[in-house]
Amino acid sequence: MDELRPTDPARIGAYRLLGRLGAGGMGVVYLGRTDEGSTAAVKVILPEYAADEEFRTRFRREAEAARQVRSPWAVAVTGAETEGERPWLATAFVPGPSLAEAVARCGPLPARSVRVLGRLLSRALTAVHTAGLVHRDVKPGNVLLTVDGPRLIDFGIARTGEATALTAPGLVVGTPGFLSPEQASGGATATGPASDVFSLGCLLAYAATGRPPFGSGAVDALLYRTVHDEPDLSGIDDGELRALTAGCLAKDPAERPTARGLDERIVEDAPHGSVDWLPEDVVRLIADRSAEMLALPGIEPTVVEEPASAAPGRRRFLALAAGGAVVVAGGGGFAAWEALRDDGQGTAKSGGRPWTIGVQADLSGAGKAAGRAQERGVRVAVERFNSRADRPFTLQVKALDDRGDTGRAVKAAEEFARDRDVLAVVGPTGDAETGAVLGVYDEAMLPLITVSSLALVYAARSRKSFFQAAPSYAVLTEPAVNRLVLRPDVERLGILLDRSGGLAAYTGGYATNLLTGVLTTGTTYPRVVPAGTRDMAPVLADMLAHGSDALFYAGDGAGAARTARALAATPFKGPRMAMHTAMVPGFIEEAGEAATGWEFTAPYTDATAPAAKEFAAAHRKLFGSAPAHWAAEAHDAAGLVIEALTAFGKRPARAALVARIARSVYQGVSRTYVFDETQTLDAKDAYLYRVENGRYRFVGPAPKTAV
């Protein structure tokens, strides 16, 4: 929760506002508290939209829809004002994490947990459908977890079967990945209660496997798979659960069970006040999130005195709850447990425990240029913060060199995890090191923010405390497709995938081939060459013979130089681009004049960018030189952590800091940082560079796909 801003109201209706829970393009959600002590999530329309009659009609519909739903497994409306100057809607406040957050941090749920979810959410949907409504946005982010069961939230796009949707014809309403085929087809088929059942099937598959059943990626491709492809249910080993989920995901709405029928099919008891239906780490996550309630102004907890001991397990959690060491919030039966909080305490500007941001990087190995730039970027951010007269605490930096070696990376991570003064870590530099350390950071719930490890997937299934604060290799290929193919002189894109580039090249080449057909009407001619191929001339001759008008190279710098030299010996004059992994000094040195005109998409900005002016000046002041690539992004990662830290009134627990970062919207030098449900950067900002006069020239932001 963020603090109230000076422009925020102090009260809305009967609720005194305590802080901001979130904000969107149309409104702000506050945490409110009545004089009697009950809490609620209060959604308020922004003034600029309150005068919009169409928007007000939609908001009125949301309030009316939510009031009609009567179920212990759906949040209840506690108040509303739809006709006043500032329309608002209040629902019971649920302090637990969303299902999306729980799976992202704790991994897929066991079969019994998923069956309980299915049964109770089917009851919530039965209440929705009995009221004559269709929810239309059943997804993990709209399911909050508590110890006694899930809660379905957000009726913002729910409507009656007879109501006219306030959307344009053919507009897809909902969340791709959890849409029904009826929704994904843009209204070609009427959307009814069966649509919610399909979305529930997607949600159950996600809960059981950690991924949506129709994958992820480009929206158009995802919608196509939803309508035409079979779901991927691999990973659901429980035969009964797999069959249940498959039934919900039938393409024909008539073949799916009703929500009531689904409830009757699932043989699993409701929790009845027990937390045994959830894994231990999810229970702790719920308790940690609920514990934040104890810090709210005006809420006085009743705490049972307990002798000092190790952190309690789930059984003691239950004993405390039964013994009265709880704060009941807003009629929802949710509790906060002081005994399960971390031992962090506040620190003044001087004295007390240090507040430390760690840097884990390759400072002396093959990736030392990027690693050192990132360390400097973090130090600039900390220095700028410490120079503030109004700073609430003083920060320090602790850097560990893993040399780009996975074994050393694990040891560095273990040292950071043991050091309780370290509140967050920026790094590691490379994909292999990142994959090796995720388990260590997750176990310690120590926030880990990488800006240069761009893999789509990692070997570790659990990514509870990991934030990927940069676009992936796949995302970076989208601007390349736009740049190369969306032009009148290009019909076919030649894609050269050089295995010398490893996983990055494979991901980039594959994504480019896929996205060309999704984003454009152009075609592709892909070629894969084995690692170590020295002579690129035959491959290029074949690509040109098949009508390639443009070229995209996915590989390393040495291979790119060989490709550039071979291409220069042909009549080819079309555009050519490569991944940033090839954008190294050696490319220009080895390619010579043949490097001129090559362009690159990169996740990092440049010191000459207008937005980097103040940061570049601070870097020059501290280090006497302009910042290198990756420095601004590491500076942003540290700034993100610092902003999250300052939102607390005292030293936060690591888990609480993870939760705060996950909810952050941070405007950095390189981009705006917002994370999706998997704690991956929810942005596609990339930059263009071009070789001119023997150097890399910063062109500016890369073109984005029009929406």
HELIX and SHEET records of a PDB file:
HELIX    1   1 PRO A   47  ALA A   50  1                                   4    
HELIX    2   2 GLU A   53  ARG A   67  1                                  15    
HELIX    3   3 LEU A   99  CYS A  106  1                                   8    
HELIX    4   4 ALA A  111  THR A  130  1                                  20    
HELIX    5   5 PRO A  140  ASN A  142  5                                   3    
HELIX    6   6 PRO A  181  ALA A  184  1                                   4    
HELIX    7   7 PRO A  193  THR A  209  1                                  17    
HELIX    8   8 VAL A  219  HIS A  228  1                                  10    
HELIX    9   9 GLY A  239  CYS A  248  1                                  10    
HELIX   10  10 PRO A  253  GLU A  255  5                                   3    
HELIX   11  11 ALA A  259  ARG A  265  1                                   7    
HELIX   12  12 GLU A  280  ALA A  291  1                                  12    
HELIX   13  13 GLU A  292  ALA A  295  5                                   4    
HELIX   14  14 ARG A  314  GLY A  323  1                                  10    
HELIX   15  15 GLU A  338  LEU A  340  5                                   3    
HELIX   16  16 LYS A  368  ASN A  386  1                                  19    
HELIX   17  17 THR A  406  ARG A  418  1                                  13    
HELIX   18  18 ASP A  431  ALA A  444  1                                  14    
HELIX   19  19 TYR A  473  VAL A  485  1                                  13    
HELIX   20  20 ARG A  499  GLY A  501  5                                   3    
HELIX   21  21 GLY A  502  LEU A  519  1                                  18    
HELIX   22  22 ALA A  537  ALA A  545  1                                   9    
HELIX   23  23 GLY A  557  ALA A  568  1                                  12    
HELIX   24  24 HIS A  580  ALA A  582  5                                   3    
HELIX   25  25 PRO A  585  ALA A  591  1                                   7    
HELIX   26  26 GLY A  592  ALA A  595  5                                   4    
HELIX   27  27 PRO A  610  ALA A  612  5                                   3    
HELIX   28  28 LYS A  613  PHE A  623  1                                  11    
HELIX   29  29 ALA A  631  THR A  646  1                                  16    
HELIX   30  30 ARG A  654  ALA A  662  1                                   9    
SHEET    1   A 6 ARG A  11  ILE A  12  0                                        
SHEET    2   A 6 TYR A  15  ALA A  23 -1                                        
SHEET    3   A 6 GLY A  27  ARG A  33 -1                                        
SHEET    4   A 6 THR A  39  ILE A  45 -1                                        
SHEET    5   A 6 TRP A  88  ALA A  92 -1                                        
SHEET    6   A 6 VAL A  77  GLU A  81 -1                                        
SHEET    1   B 2 LEU A 133  VAL A 134  0                                        
SHEET    2   B 2 ARG A 159  THR A 160 -1                                        
SHEET    1   C 2 VAL A 143  THR A 146  0                                        
SHEET    2   C 2 GLY A 149  LEU A 152 -1                                        
SHEET    1   D 5 LEU A 395  ASP A 401  0                                        
SHEET    2   D 5 TRP A 355  ALA A 361  1                                        
SHEET    3   D 5 VAL A 422  VAL A 426  1                                        
SHEET    4   D 5 LEU A 448  THR A 450  1                                        
SHEET    5   D 5 PHE A 466  GLN A 468  1                                        
SHEET    1   E 7 THR A 523  VAL A 529  0                                        
SHEET    2   E 7 ARG A 492  ASP A 498  1                                        
SHEET    3   E 7 ALA A 550  ALA A 554  1                                        
SHEET    4   E 7 ARG A 576  MET A 579  1                                        
SHEET    5   E 7 GLU A 599  ALA A 602  1                                        
SHEET    6   E 7 TYR A 687  GLU A 692 -1                                        
SHEET    7   E 7 ARG A 695  PRO A 701 -1                                        
SHEET    1   F 2 VAL A 665  GLN A 667  0                                        
SHEET    2   F 2 THR A 672  VAL A 674 -1                                        
END                                                                             
